[in-house]
Amino acid sequence: MRIRSMLIGLLAVLASTGRADVVYPEVVPGYRIELPRDEGSHPQFKTEWWYVTGWVEGASGPVGFQLTFFRSRTGIDENNPSRFALRQALFAHLAVSDPKRGSLLHHEKSARPGFGLAEAAEGSLDVHIDDWRLRREGDTYIAVAKTDDLQLDLKLQPQAPPLLQGDRGFSQKGPNPGSASYYYSLPQLAVTGRIAIDGRDQSVRGVAWFDHEWSGAIVDERAQGWDWIGLNLDDGGALMMFQMRGPQNSELWAAAKWRAANANDALSYKPEAVEWKPLRHWRSSRTGVRYPVEWQVTVGDRVLTLRPLMDDQENDASGSTGTIYWEGAVRAFENDKPIGRGYLEMTGYAKKMRL
């Protein structure tokens, strides 16, 4: 615990002071993402995350789940040959949204890579901290995590090809093309396995979404935070859309990618074709933060309504990444008819988001 507390403290200092002497690779158009090679870690870049979310059904009804791993190149001790040097840091968030509980059940971990305790492999997907792990075995993805009151043991099987976000994987995040990431998704993952919540173990099945991004400068300095949604549509299609919010939560940038069922190509939407309109807010009794938990979103000529599985899906990750954000299971409706399920992430409502 003391090592992890020191790690968090060092990263807090780093975030507040910056490291001008560290040069991170630029994200530029034209890079060709290749799988499975690019499923692994890209340690020269500043920030990277692997993110799996989904809706599953068990004997007790619908449950949402999230398992996310973050990697940060710290800029500390870059030339120190010691195995103890804090050149990289890993973080992980685990959460389930269970309407029977009424609030998010969540946990977090942080560690430095090495010594068999934590690692993010290069060249293939295998990232872990202790016994929390996300890896690929053949054509199957495995997500495993265990705590005293929450356990996941899931297999995720692709049912559709990868979805390259933005321009063939180059995802611009602001008016300046320098604010961008390499970004691909695996929507429509068939999920089977087991989830145990508060000692109640059950077999589950459902549909999940996997995201992988890496960058040196993903967030525009003017950005307060972002709103993001990944939707698995009931007809087999997929939609990803986001907006970066500037001062006073004004729209700084937006984009979307919509792939119809059985389509080889996906439609990309520029900022002027994407709109987020809050419909209803919820305030956390723990943090006092107010979130827009119901939205009307527009993509081209399509208008959808997003409604949460439950309102209280706030994740206080102050002990690892230093963030408080809302991330949870939502349903999508068009003309009052359900058309899909997915996950909504909202950052920067507690304080300005920094990566």
ABEGO torsion letter per residue (X at the ends): XAAAAAAAAAAAAAAAAEBAABBBBBBBBGBBBBOAAAABBBAABABBBBBBBBBBBBAAEBBBBBBBBBBBBAGBGAABABAABBABBBBBBBBBBBAAAGBBBBBBBBBBBEGGABBBBBGBBBBBBEABBBBBBEABBBBBBBBAABBBBBBBBBABBBBBBEBGGBBBABABAABBBBBBBBBGBBBBEBBBBGGBBBBBBEBBBBBBBBBABABBAABAEBBBBBBBBAAGBBBBBBBBBBBGGBBABBBBBBBBBGBABBBBBBAAABBBBBABBBBBAAAGBBBBABBBBBBEABBBBBBBABABABBBAAAAAGBBBBBBBBBBBBGGBBAEBBBBBBBGAABBBBX
